[in-house]
Structures are given as structure tokens and as C-alpha cells.
Amino acid sequence: MFEHLLSPIKIRGLELKNRIILPAMGTRMASEKGEITDRLIAYHAARAKGGCGLNIVEVTAVHRPSSPAHFVWICEDSLIEGHKKLTDAIHENGGKAGIQLWQGGLAVSMDPSAQILLPSDMNLGQYTIPGITLEQIKEIVFCYGQAARRAVEAGYDCIEFHLAHNYLPHSFLSGGLNHRTDEYGGSFENRCRFPLEVIDAIRNNIPEDMPLFIRIDAHDDFLEKGLTIEEVIDFCNIAKEHGVDVLDVSRGNILTAATIYEVPPIDVPQGFNIENASRIRKETNMLTIGVGRINHEDFAEKLLAEDKVDMVVMGRAQLADPELVNKLKEGRTQDIIHCIGCDQGCYDGFTDVVNREFITCMRNPNIGHEAEHTFTKTENPKHVWIVGGGVGGMEAAKVLKELGHEPEIFEASDHLGGQFIIAGKAPGKKEMEDATIEMAKQTERICKIHLNTKVTPEMIEEKKPDHVIIATGALPIALRLDGEDQIHHVQANDVLMGKEKLSGYIAIIGGGLVGLEAADYLATQGCKVTVLEMKDKIGADLGSLRQIAVMMKMNQLKVELKPSSKVNSLSKEGVVLESGQTIPCEHVVYAVGSKSVDNSELCSMMDKLSIPYQIIGDAKAARRALNAIEEGYYAAMEV
């Protein structure tokens, strides 16, 4: 099995043991001044130990004035020692180490103290950011060369030059971003000049047998006069002559909606960029890496078997499961924890600098804690009842079992998975349903499960478990509106589960995630849908990339979105707003949020018996699946 994925490949003097690559994903695990931390070392060591063929260390800043805090830096010689510790850890765990050299252009603006460098002037309304000078161009090229020298001294096995995603080199290459009139702008030849000078500087500072990769966009999306795939192919052929060995073909820029292609959410099809990569590979005859929602081993193997690409990026797949490659080698595919493209922990976690120190993963809360959470078996095993079999409860069961406890799940319904099963019923989100079913099967193999069983205070009093984790979730809020008897009205969850079949004109009250999923479901079936939201923004509970994707889908389906629309009542004609306007419809769908299940009687009994307990997930407060799984993880760790 997986003979293509697990086969070795040689690139100059580097031999990789398999074709699976951990890309340079930002983690914010570096120190404020860009130093390698023990946390980052443990994170990479875990994935090298898990069998990954090549770890590429994340977006590493080469130029001190434009280096954002908590990104990895390699802009000073004093940082070499920390990088050497990181490469040693990757090597000691059987892996190979690459580093991605990066100058972030406009993207460094997330740190107000970092210098923004752009190829040409950019007007931002109140002020204009001036374009980079010729002297600064020479300075940046020199910095790339010195960064490459430091990378060699630090023990890296290969280098990747980031030439995509609106960062400075891509901005020079793209006619949609580079508006210079000197020798670095205008013609395609001139726009190639800066990135080629960088490639030469890197190549001149590394050994002949060290491979040089470039990450490059296949073309520019939603960008007037942006790069075409033909221009990219032409550039790559020139870059080959300058010593580039491998093309890491991506998509996306941060100025337009194309940012969704950088960390593509579940709404974007798996492998959406592979045909582009395959064409570029064919027309350049260069080793090529496939990138873009390759999160399942069967799909990855198929891409290599069909000779589409030479290697595959499985980045978020290895966030979700750092043991992915080992499980493939050992034939334990049933134990793999799959990424579902939710973006809740990786992208949203990276950009949420207020609430999160570093990234996480909905499916793996252990990210960033690889060294401190070692799952040593307890010497005092406990019989733990988990009340509720949603994703939070199942995560708690898994961790408890790893720690040596005896978990037992009690689920009131006839299936495990809770709200996540419902989420997976929306169009394009079957991966969520599949992941929940997969998680349920994994849970069934490790602990006793009681379906159709509601835990009562009497059961607690009779059996007296050692510990209880309450994960009973939440139920949809039931609206009470005047005129409900005049028109058919249902809950969004019943629509998504197929319990209610609707047609014609539909008004959905509530423009959050569930309301939009119901809108997608109904509009896909041909209904005419209007979404009403009392707040001034629809989809406010979605992460930024999912919000872009979902709004694009609503536009394609011609769903009418009406924010700032507070509902007053219902009538036989439709929904009456406080403004007096009536929204005509034949059916009304409620999607106004959820309320935690009342567990006060259970809690009172456990207090009476002095049985320790925790409340997690939506049972504590209705939020995202990321919160439920994270709280299930930590509740189990604290038993």
C-alpha cells in the first residue's frame, strides 16, 4: 500500500525517504525576536518522528527591519545556534530539514513595528506606502544570500525561496502588483529581475549539491493584469537555468478573495490546484510538489500514481495527525485522524493574536504541547463517565484511554457525533460527517458506549463513577413569535438532517453559520432563499477564509442576504420585520443559535456525592467544535 507516497526521491545530494512534505506553515511559536524556541523544536521533532519525508521550517524572515514578531527569523548570525538545535532535532528523529526564506511585503503589517516593503507605491487612502528603492532592492538581495549562508551553517538540507502569496518577490513578478517604470518593472523580463537576483544570491551561498526549491503561484486569481500560468511557466524555465530544482506550486494573494487559496477551507475542493501544477511540471520538466487540500492519503497516493506531481504537501494533515506517515507504513489507516479543512485552529488560530499564543488544530489540541504532554500512564486509573457522545466527549475518551483510565460514554441519541454530524449534511461538507463517523469508530474500539441512554441523577447515585465529564451539548433555541400559527416554521437542524422537506420561497431567521448552511442546503435544492440577520453582519461567527468562501457560494446560489433585519412577527404572507417590511415566503426556518442543555440536576447529585466533574463544549456555552474538542482534551488531562 502507498508504494508511491512511501517511495524515496533524490534531489541533487538530498535523498528523501518518502514523498510527503510538511510545508512552511506559520505557527507563531518563535520568540518575539524570531528565535527558535523549545516549543517549535518539539513541534517539528514530533512530525519528523512521525515519519515525514521533509520538514520545511516556516516563513523565515531574512531582513531584520521587516521581520514580524513571533515569526521565525534568520536575519542575524546570532540566530544560527537556535536553528542548529532545530535541524539537529529533526535529523535525530529521522527527518530532513528545509527552510523557507521569506520577505513578507505587505503581509508584515500584522506587526506595526515591521517595515513594509513593496515593489511600487501603494495608496491606502489616508497615506501612501512608497515603493522600494534601488538601494533597498540590493539590500534585500544581499539579505537573502546571507540568510542562505546561515541556513547552510545551521545544518539545513535544502532551501525554499517563497515566491508566492503577495509577498515581496511575487509582488515584483506580478504585473498586477508591480507598477515600476525602471529596470525592475514594466516588461516581463524586467519583472523577473528581482526574483532571479534573489535566486542567484541564494544559489551562490549554498553548496552545489544542496537543492533549491521555490514556492510559486500557478497564476494570479482575481487580480487585474496578474500573472498568467504561461508567464509562470516561462519564469520557471528561466529559474531552472539559474539553479532551481523543485517547484512548490501554490495559489493565492492577500489583496483579493484569492487569499482563500493560501489556507483553503473545506469549501474549496480537494486538490483544486493539481491540474495547474501538473501542467507546469510537464512544460518545465521540473520536479514538482502538489499543494492544496491534499488531506487524505488515498487521494495523495492517486496523484502520484497518475504521475500528476512528484511529491505532495500534506501540511494540515500532519497538524491533525503527526503520526500520519508512520500509520501509513504500518497499515493503520483506520487510526488516522484526518484534517477536514475547518481552518479554525491553523489559520484562524494564527491570525487571532489576542486570544491565541500560537496555532492549534481542531482535531489535535496537542499542537505546541508536544514536549510537555507525554501521556504517561497513570498509577491511579479511574472509571470516568462521559455524558454525551459528541466530538468533545469522544476526544475526552481518547485521551483518558491513552492515560490509562477507563472511560465510558453515555449518549442520549442513537449515534455518536452530536452537532458535527449535522454540520456535515450541508453541501460540500461531507468531510465533516466522514470525520465524525471515523472518530466514532475509533472511539468504539477503545471504550464502552451506551447509545439511547440518558444519564439520570439516580444512575449517578447508584453506580458512583470516580469522575464525570459532562458533554451534553446544546439544543437549538426555540423562537416564540406572534403569528406562528399562520405559516409553516421549522428548525434549521431538522432541515439539514432531512427531517423537513421544503420547497419554494424560504426565509431563514438567523445569519450565522447554521443559517448559512441551511441556506446553502435549500438553495442547492432549488429553493429561493432569503437570510435575515438582526446584526449588521452576516456570517460573523465564521472564520475569515470560510466567510469569503461561504459568501461567494451565497452569491452563486443567488441567496438574498439581509443584515440589520430584526424580525417582529410572522404572518401568512411571510416574515414581518420591525421596520414594517414583509419578506414573502412559504416556509420559515429558525437558525438563531443554541442553548446549553440544562445539567443542573446531574451537577447537584454529583455535588451531593462529592464526585468530581467537569462541563465541556456546548454544555458549558454554545461555541465552535474547536472549543469542544479542546475542552474534552484538557478535561481528560486533568482527571
Beta strands, then each sheet from edge to edge (+ up, - down):
strand 1: 9-11
strand 2: 14-16
strand 3: 20-22
strand 4: 54-61
strand 5: 97-102
strand 6: 122-123
strand 7: 128-129
strand 8: 158-163
strand 9: 212-217
strand 10: 246-250
strand 11: 287-290
strand 12: 311-313
strand 13: 383-387
strand 14: 406-410
strand 15: 448-450
strand 16: 467-470
strand 17: 474-476
strand 18: 488-491
strand 19: 505-509
strand 20: 528-532
strand 21: 560-562
strand 22: 567-571
strand 23: 574-577
strand 24: 582-584
strand 25: 587-590
strand 26: 594-596
strand 27: 613-615
sheet 1: 1+ 2-
sheet 2: 3+ 4+ 5+ 8+ 9+ 10+ 11+ 12+ 3+
sheet 3: 6+ 7-
sheet 4: 15+ 14+ 13+ 16+ 27+
sheet 5: 17+ 26-
sheet 6: 18+ 25+ 19+ 20+ 21+
sheet 7: 22+ 23- 24+
end
